[in-house]
Amino acid sequence: MEKVRNSVRLTGFAGTDPVIINFANEKRMARLSIAVNEVYKNSQGVSVNQTQWFSLIFWNKRVELVEKAVRKGTRFSIEGKLNMQSYKDKAGDLRYSTEVVVSAIELDVLEIKRKKEDKMEEEKERESKVEIEKKVEA
């Protein structure tokens, strides 16, 4: 019999900027959501675009990568495992949450390159605006 595994692989876009949490014992955690789009045809043959949202948790070294490279809208892939937790809300009702604890992340290298180029372009625009303002003041 094949060994059963708790394994998830998702590719999508960051729905939020990462939220970084630093713990007293020098551990770090990052939380963010990923939007995964799926297109299918319904019973009438019409294409339907469905977006599903997943909560992601990153620990320690992966936090550094997420902190540096992932922003809202970044395309990336993850691999991890589902982690389901239960808690009681303020009203005392039992609630459940499911998160993906990420064990591997893969970033779109072309997108990172584009973001760097965009950042450089923005910097050049800012510098040229400053130069124009200096000339106007003089």
C-alpha positions as CSV (number, residue, x, y, z in Angstrom):
1,M,0.0,0.0,0.0
2,E,1.2,3.5,-0.9
3,K,2.2,5.7,2.0
4,V,-0.4,8.5,2.5
5,R,0.9,12.1,2.8
6,N,-0.5,15.4,3.8
7,S,0.8,17.4,0.8
8,V,-0.4,20.5,-1.0
9,R,1.0,22.4,-4.0
10,L,-0.5,25.7,-5.1
11,T,0.4,28.4,-7.6
12,G,-1.2,31.8,-7.5
13,F,-0.8,35.4,-6.6
14,A,-0.2,37.0,-3.2
15,G,-3.4,38.5,-2.0
16,T,-1.7,40.6,0.7
17,D,1.7,41.8,1.7
18,P,3.3,39.4,4.2
19,V,2.7,40.0,7.9
20,I,5.9,39.2,9.8
21,I,5.9,38.1,13.4
22,N,9.0,37.9,15.5
23,F,9.0,35.7,18.6
24,A,11.1,36.1,21.7
25,N,13.0,32.9,21.0
26,E,14.3,34.3,17.7
27,K,11.8,32.3,15.6
28,R,10.1,34.2,12.9
29,M,6.8,33.6,11.1
30,A,5.1,35.2,8.1
31,R,1.5,35.0,7.2
32,L,-0.1,35.9,3.9
33,S,-2.9,34.7,1.6
34,I,-2.6,33.3,-1.9
35,A,-5.3,33.6,-4.6
36,V,-5.6,30.6,-6.9
37,N,-7.6,30.9,-10.1
38,E,-9.4,28.0,-11.7
39,V,-11.2,28.2,-15.0
40,Y,-13.8,25.6,-15.9
41,K,-16.9,25.2,-18.0
42,N,-20.2,25.0,-16.3
43,S,-23.2,22.7,-17.4
44,Q,-24.2,25.4,-20.0
45,G,-20.7,25.3,-21.5
46,V,-19.9,28.8,-20.2
47,S,-16.3,29.4,-18.9
48,V,-16.3,30.3,-15.2
49,N,-13.4,31.8,-13.4
50,Q,-13.3,30.8,-9.8
51,T,-10.8,32.2,-7.3
52,Q,-10.0,30.3,-4.1
53,W,-8.1,31.9,-1.2
54,F,-5.7,30.0,1.0
55,S,-3.9,31.2,4.2
56,L,-0.2,30.4,4.2
57,I,2.3,30.2,7.1
58,F,6.1,30.5,6.6
59,W,8.7,29.8,9.3
60,N,12.3,30.9,9.9
61,K,14.5,31.0,6.8
62,R,11.5,31.0,4.4
63,V,10.4,34.2,6.2
64,E,13.5,36.1,4.9
65,L,12.7,35.2,1.3
66,V,9.0,36.1,1.6
67,E,9.9,39.3,3.4
68,K,12.3,40.4,0.6
69,A,10.5,39.1,-2.5
70,V,6.8,38.7,-2.0
71,R,4.3,41.6,-2.2
72,K,0.6,41.8,-3.0
73,G,0.2,40.6,-6.5
74,T,3.5,38.5,-6.7
75,R,3.1,35.2,-8.6
76,F,4.6,32.2,-6.8
77,S,4.2,28.5,-6.1
78,I,4.3,26.8,-2.7
79,E,4.4,23.2,-1.4
80,G,3.4,22.4,2.1
81,K,1.0,20.6,4.3
82,L,-2.5,21.4,5.5
83,N,-2.8,22.3,9.2
84,M,-6.3,22.5,10.7
85,Q,-6.9,24.2,14.0
86,S,-10.0,24.8,16.2
87,Y,-10.6,27.7,18.6
88,K,-13.5,29.3,20.4
89,D,-14.6,32.7,19.2
90,K,-15.7,35.6,21.5
91,A,-19.2,34.2,21.6
92,G,-17.8,30.8,22.8
93,D,-18.6,29.1,19.4
94,L,-16.2,26.5,18.1
95,R,-14.5,27.7,14.9
96,Y,-12.1,26.0,12.5
97,S,-9.3,27.3,10.4
98,T,-7.2,25.6,7.8
99,E,-3.7,26.9,6.8
100,V,-1.0,25.7,4.6
101,V,2.4,25.4,6.4
102,V,4.8,26.1,3.6
103,S,7.9,23.8,3.3
104,A,9.0,25.1,-0.1
105,I,8.5,28.3,-2.1
106,E,9.2,29.0,-5.8
107,L,9.2,32.5,-7.1
108,D,8.7,33.6,-10.7
109,V,12.2,34.8,-11.6
110,L,11.0,36.8,-14.5
111,E,8.5,38.7,-12.3
112,I,11.3,39.5,-9.8
113,K,13.4,40.8,-12.6
114,R,10.5,42.9,-13.8
115,K,9.9,44.3,-10.3
116,K,13.6,45.3,-10.0
117,E,13.4,47.0,-13.4
118,D,10.2,48.8,-12.4
119,K,11.8,49.9,-9.1
120,M,14.8,51.2,-11.0
121,E,12.5,53.1,-13.5
122,E,10.6,54.7,-10.5
123,E,13.9,55.7,-9.0
124,K,15.0,57.4,-12.3
125,E,11.7,59.2,-12.5
126,R,12.1,60.5,-8.9
127,E,15.6,61.7,-9.6
128,S,14.6,63.5,-12.8
129,K,11.7,65.2,-11.0
130,V,14.1,66.4,-8.3
131,E,16.5,67.7,-11.0
132,I,13.5,69.5,-12.7
133,E,12.5,71.0,-9.3
134,K,16.0,72.2,-8.7
135,K,16.2,73.9,-12.1
136,V,12.8,75.5,-11.5
137,E,13.9,76.8,-8.1
138,A,17.2,78.2,-9.5
